[in-house]
Amino acid sequence: MRVLVFGATGLLGRALMQEWQGHEVRGFGSRDADIRSPQQVQTAVARHQPDWIVLAAAYTDVDGCETNRDLAFEVNCVGAANVARASADAGSKLIFLSTDYVFDGSKGHPYEINDPICPQSVYGQTKAAAEEEIRKIAPRACILRTSWVFGVGGKCFPDTILRLAASRETLDVVDDQRGSPTYTIDLARAIIELCRKDAAGIVHATNSGDCTWFDFAKRIVAGAGLKTSVLPTTTDRFPRPAPRPKYSGLSLSSLQRYEIVMPRWQDALARYLKEREG
């Protein structure tokens, strides 16, 4: 199997390059191929003729997307469409990384793949628009929604919590947003299996179980053996430019249809902390 990963220098991309063994895998960062450029994308795909393309490249700064709307759509929607067209032209299969932020967070229990989407943030809107474009251009593509991604080697929630906890006695963390943390290593392994099983359509993939950001932070601090006190607070006490879903748990039934089961988020966090220590 020949595989081409766009976004190979990002958090998930690095995990994919690390975990994908036994196949011919080529990775591109934005300096190698800017997905906003149709020509650069077409050249990369034509040169390597992949069986699978994984599109992990994206503008993921959720608050930054609110103030850089044009850039967010250019990267996350136009760029995704460029990759989908190149994929279709080359006869390559495509996995596109989407997000729980396509939902508004009002459901209160896990979202199924066919639930109506209603993104509240610019980031979510760009991903929803990209999903629609990809379905038109490459109907057999796999649209993989995930959430709360964390991993070693880049900016993520656990990294921020550990950095702050190292210099503070207390941390206030919101306790009224609930979702599922997802470890890049586990997500990469799921993606590899989905490619092997010729996945198509929408799939939800996260570590199993859910929690609030407060729950997650408490577990991070305790797992690292730190003494910082983590205190619950509310979203309205910490206003952010981009609205966050109050609840964004994703049903994993679509992933389980491929006989793929991801570990619980607590187990994933323990392995992340061990990996982070070196």
VENPE-V641163 format. One record per helix or strand of 3 or more residues. SS is the DSSP state (A for helix, B for strand). FROM is the first residue (numbers start at 1). TO is the last residue. Records with the same first field share a line. If there is no record, write none. Layout:
SS: FROM-TO / FROM-TO
//
This chain:
B: 2-6 / 24-28 / 52-55 / 93-99 / 142-146 / 170-174 / 201-204 / 229-233
A: 11-19 / 38-48 / 62-67 / 69-90 / 100-102 / 122-137 / 157-165 / 184-196 / 213-223 / 235-237 / 253-256 / 265-277
//
